[in-house]
Amino acid sequence: SYVLTQPPSVSVAPGETAMITCGGNNIGSISVQWYQQKPGQAPVLVIYYDSDRPSGIPERFSGSKSGNTATLTISRVEAGDEADYYCQVWDGISDHPVFGTGTEVTVL
Amino acid sequence: QVQLQESGPGLVKPSQTLSLTCTVSGDSISSSNYYWTWIRQPAGGGLEYIGRVHTSGTTNYNPSLNSRVTISADTSKNQFSLKLRSVTAADTAVYYCARGWRYCSGGSCYTPYFDYWGPGILVTVSS
């Protein structure tokens, strides 16, 4: 089945920019979503259709794609951004959604 | 404000059936625009799709669980349910219900993303 690969962890200082990557075969041709999950809470959609933000999500969160990699960028990182982040696509071959392995973002 | 809430036993014995219900408020599960979905997450692990149901009655399951899963909808109660048979310790996880946007193109439909989630319920499989 389709595999999405993320780095296990990313560390960033407050005020700096965090970039979380998500690699997958031919990911450039399918839409990518990103979810934020804080400890003990359900995931929250922060980016859909590669780069769209749901209502209420700060502009500091942005999404992009290049080649076989999608990237979630968090600008001006705050302590409250510390969480696990998951990318997600729909796998048309298996006909079900696939989630990435997850990236833990630590704010130093 | 759309809200989802999972309910059901927090402890299930091995080989028995795990049964959970998701109650939806602020939206109708009879809407044709969405798929009502179950997703689980083992402790310290990632997210795993279990399956979905549409108001039309159509379902879609993760092939890895297909033979053990049934998801159904009760529009009169605005609820949908999950049954997972013959559980083992590997089924211990937090179970989430979620609303999935329904997108159709070229005669097929799927869920590109999940915009509302329940808080999750921990189900432990143990004797």
Interface residues (C-beta under 8 A of the other chain):
Chain A: S31 Q33 Y35 Q41 A42 P43 V44 L45 Y48 Y49 P54 Y86 Q88 W90 G92 S94 D95 H96 P97 V98 F99 G100 T101 G102
Chain B: G46 L47 E48 Y49 G51 N60 Y61 N62 P63 Y96 G100 Y110 T111 P112 Y113 F114 D115 W117 G118 P119 G120
